[in-house]
Amino acid sequence: MATPDAAPPGAEGAGPAPWAQLEVPARLLLRALQDQLPRLQQLLKTVGEGLEGLEDAPPVELQLLHECSPSQMDLLCAQLQLPQLSDTGLLQLCTWLLGLSPDLSFSNATVLTRSLFLGRILSLTSSASRLLTTALTSFCAKYTHPVCRALLGPVLQAPGIGPAQTELLCCLMKDESLEPDALVLMLGQILELPWQEETFLVLQSLLERQVEMTPEKFSVLMEKLCKEGLAATTSMAYAKLMLTVMIKYQANITETQRLGLAVALEPNTTFLRKSLQAALRHLGP
């Protein structure tokens, strides 16, 4: 009987299989997903019975991952306990996944984002490791839309979000590997959410990047920022966010938007009040 790390028949002397260094859950997932499509249903039955017999699957090229249905992917992720991977194993698996061709479907990338990252990030009680940060930023650079839907939105709306989660999301916003289109997607996701203190911090990190957006999207941003003014009179995060917008996006702000900013900032009581008023005057006619 072949072991999970065995080389394909006739490949003796070719060295260990490339997945041999992965942790067991990641290795089993990759091996499982190598089965021919007609065997997927039987594979899932095997998975449901406790992973017995997976070592019998013949190793073939990774070519059918994109053909798994989201429900199949969800079941595999759950049964193989991918959320329990160490950060090292997570990075190894992400490296494999990012090398697949063709790319994962939106649905499957969403399932993997949720399984690999969401619970891990929500449970953080201290700063994320370098390995976790690297895995997330690299995965997000390729699968931005799934990360927005399955991670960014849920984390920012989670009731228990704290400094560790906020710090990691800010780091993600600042990652230079994110293309301009990815930044716009991130912004669009944030604009759809109800805002809280942590949202201001994440949004500021994003807008520091000088996001190129349409006048329509910028108008939505300005409208939402101004609406937050009365509820955020003592928020330093909100004050810093508003300074960032007035300085970095000065050329985008219309006279109507300037008047809206004046109303929103009038009740501000932070020690940045004078700086906010000065920045506002620079916008004036």
C-alpha positions in Angstrom: 0.0 0.0 0.0 1.4 3.4 -0.9 2.1 6.0 1.7 0.8 9.6 1.5 4.3 10.7 0.5 4.9 8.0 -2.1 6.1 8.9 -5.5 4.1 7.9 -8.5 4.6 4.4 -9.9 7.7 4.3 -12.0 9.1 7.5 -10.5 11.7 5.8 -8.3 14.8 7.8 -7.9 13.0 11.1 -8.7 13.2 12.2 -5.1 10.4 12.8 -2.6 7.0 14.0 -3.8 6.8 17.8 -3.8 4.0 17.7 -1.1 6.1 15.5 1.2 7.1 18.5 3.4 3.6 19.7 4.0 1.8 19.0 7.3 -0.5 16.0 7.2 -3.9 17.9 6.8 -2.5 20.0 3.9 -0.8 17.0 2.3 -4.0 14.9 2.5 -6.1 17.8 1.0 -3.7 18.1 -1.9 -3.6 14.4 -2.5 -7.3 14.1 -2.2 -7.9 16.8 -4.8 -5.6 15.0 -7.2 -8.1 12.2 -7.8 -9.8 12.1 -11.1 -13.2 14.0 -11.2 -15.3 10.8 -11.5 -13.8 9.6 -8.1 -14.7 12.8 -6.2 -18.0 11.5 -4.9 -16.4 8.2 -3.6 -13.5 10.3 -2.2 -16.0 12.4 -0.2 -17.5 9.3 1.1 -14.1 8.1 2.2 -13.4 11.5 3.8 -16.6 11.3 5.7 -15.6 7.9 7.1 -12.4 9.4 8.6 -9.9 9.8 5.8 -9.2 6.0 5.7 -8.0 4.9 2.3 -6.8 8.3 1.0 -3.3 6.8 0.8 -4.5 4.5 -1.9 -5.4 7.4 -4.2 -3.0 7.4 -7.2 -0.9 10.5 -7.4 -1.7 12.5 -10.5 -1.2 16.1 -11.6 -3.1 18.8 -9.7 -5.6 19.7 -12.5 -9.1 19.3 -11.1 -9.2 21.5 -8.0 -11.1 24.2 -9.9 -13.8 21.6 -10.9 -14.7 20.8 -7.3 -18.0 22.2 -6.3 -18.1 24.6 -3.3 -20.0 22.1 -1.2 -17.3 19.4 -2.0 -14.5 21.9 -1.1 -16.3 22.9 2.1 -16.7 19.3 3.2 -13.0 18.5 2.4 -11.8 21.6 4.4 -14.0 20.7 7.4 -13.2 17.0 7.5 -9.4 17.6 7.0 -9.4 20.1 9.8 -7.6 22.8 7.8 -8.3 25.5 10.4 -6.0 23.6 12.7 -3.0 23.9 10.5 -0.1 25.7 12.1 0.9 29.0 10.6 3.8 27.2 8.9 1.5 24.7 7.3 -0.9 27.4 6.3 1.9 29.3 4.4 3.0 26.0 2.7 -0.5 25.2 1.6 -1.2 28.7 0.3 2.0 28.6 -1.7 0.7 25.4 -3.4 -2.7 26.8 -4.0 -1.3 30.0 -5.5 0.7 28.0 -8.0 -2.3 26.1 -9.4 -3.4 26.7 -13.0 -6.1 27.5 -13.9 -7.0 29.8 -11.0 -9.5 28.7 -8.3 -13.1 29.7 -9.0 -14.5 32.5 -6.9 -16.7 30.1 -5.0 -13.9 27.7 -4.1 -11.5 30.5 -3.3 -14.1 31.9 -0.9 -14.5 28.6 0.8 -10.8 28.2 1.2 -10.5 31.8 2.5 -13.1 31.1 5.2 -11.6 27.8 6.2 -8.0 28.8 6.2 -8.1 32.3 7.6 -11.4 33.5 9.2 -11.5 31.5 12.4 -7.7 31.8 12.8 -7.8 35.6 12.6 -10.9 36.0 14.8 -9.2 33.9 17.5 -6.0 36.1 17.6 -5.2 37.5 21.0 -1.8 39.0 20.0 -0.2 40.2 16.8 -0.4 37.8 13.9 2.8 35.9 13.1 4.9 36.8 10.1 3.9 33.5 8.5 0.2 34.2 8.9 0.6 37.7 7.6 2.5 36.5 4.5 0.0 33.8 3.8 -2.9 36.2 4.0 -1.3 39.0 1.9 -0.1 36.6 -0.8 -3.5 34.9 -1.0 -5.3 38.2 -1.1 -3.1 39.6 -3.8 -4.4 36.9 -6.2 -7.9 36.3 -4.7 -8.9 39.8 -3.5 -12.6 39.5 -4.2 -13.0 36.2 -2.2 -11.0 37.7 0.6 -13.2 40.7 0.7 -16.4 38.7 0.9 -15.2 35.9 3.2 -12.8 37.7 5.5 -12.7 41.5 5.4 -16.4 41.9 5.8 -16.9 39.3 8.5 -13.9 40.4 10.5 -14.9 44.0 10.5 -18.4 43.2 11.6 -17.3 40.7 14.3 -18.4 41.8 17.8 -15.1 40.7 19.3 -12.7 42.4 16.9 -9.7 43.8 18.8 -6.2 45.2 18.3 -4.7 42.0 16.8 -7.4 41.7 14.1 -7.3 45.4 13.4 -3.5 45.4 13.1 -3.5 42.5 10.6 -6.2 44.1 8.4 -4.2 47.4 8.5 -1.1 45.5 7.4 -3.1 43.9 4.6 -4.3 47.3 3.4 -0.7 48.6 3.3 0.7 45.6 1.4 2.4 46.8 -1.7 1.6 43.6 -3.7 -2.1 44.7 -3.9 -2.9 46.1 -7.3 -4.9 49.3 -7.7 -8.0 47.3 -8.7 -7.6 45.3 -5.5 -7.6 48.4 -3.4 -10.8 49.6 -5.1 -12.4 46.2 -4.3 -11.3 46.5 -0.6 -12.8 50.0 -0.5 -16.0 48.9 -2.0 -16.4 46.2 0.6 -15.8 48.6 3.5 -18.3 51.1 2.1 -21.0 48.4 2.2 -20.5 47.7 5.9 -21.7 49.5 9.1 -18.7 51.3 10.5 -17.1 51.2 14.0 -13.9 52.4 15.6 -11.8 49.7 14.1 -13.2 50.4 10.6 -11.8 53.9 10.8 -8.3 52.6 11.4 -8.5 50.0 8.6 -10.0 52.6 6.2 -7.2 55.1 7.0 -4.6 52.5 6.2 -6.3 51.9 2.9 -6.8 55.5 1.9 -3.1 56.3 2.7 -2.5 54.4 -0.5 -4.1 57.1 -2.6 -6.8 54.8 -4.0 -7.9 55.7 -7.5 -11.7 55.8 -7.5 -14.4 57.1 -9.7 -16.2 60.3 -8.7 -19.3 58.2 -7.9 -17.4 56.0 -5.4 -15.6 59.0 -3.9 -19.0 60.6 -3.4 -20.3 57.5 -1.5 -17.1 57.6 0.7 -17.6 61.3 1.5 -21.2 60.9 2.3 -20.5 58.1 4.7 -17.6 59.9 6.3 -19.8 62.9 7.0 -22.6 60.9 8.4 -20.2 59.4 11.0 -19.2 62.9 12.3 -21.9 63.3 15.0 -21.3 59.8 16.4 -17.5 60.1 16.3 -16.9 63.4 18.0 -14.4 62.0 20.5 -12.8 59.4 18.1 -9.1 59.9 17.4 -9.3 57.2 14.7 -12.1 59.2 12.9 -10.2 62.4 13.3 -7.0 60.9 11.7 -9.1 59.4 8.9 -10.6 62.7 8.1 -7.2 64.4 8.1 -6.0 61.8 5.7 -8.9 62.3 3.3 -8.7 66.1 3.3 -4.9 66.0 2.7 -4.5 63.1 0.3 -7.8 63.7 -1.7 -7.9 67.5 -1.6 -8.2 67.7 -5.4 -11.2 65.4 -5.4 -13.3 67.2 -2.9 -16.1 69.3 -4.3 -17.6 72.5 -2.7 -20.7 70.6 -1.7 -18.5 67.9 0.0 -16.5 70.6 1.7 -19.6 72.0 3.2 -20.6 68.5 4.4 -17.2 68.1 6.0 -17.5 71.4 7.8 -20.8 70.2 9.4 -19.3 66.8 10.3 -16.2 68.3 11.9 -17.9 71.1 13.8 -18.7 69.0 16.9 -15.3 67.3 17.0 -13.7 67.5 20.5 -10.4 65.7 19.9 -7.0 67.4 20.3 -6.8 67.3 16.4 -9.7 69.7 16.1 -7.5 72.7 15.2 -5.6 70.6 12.6 -9.0 69.5 11.1 -10.2 73.0 10.9 -6.9 74.1 9.3 -7.2 71.3 6.7 -10.8 72.3 6.1 -9.8 75.9 5.4 -7.3 74.7 2.8 -10.2 73.3 0.9 -12.2 76.5 0.9 -12.7 79.0 -1.9 
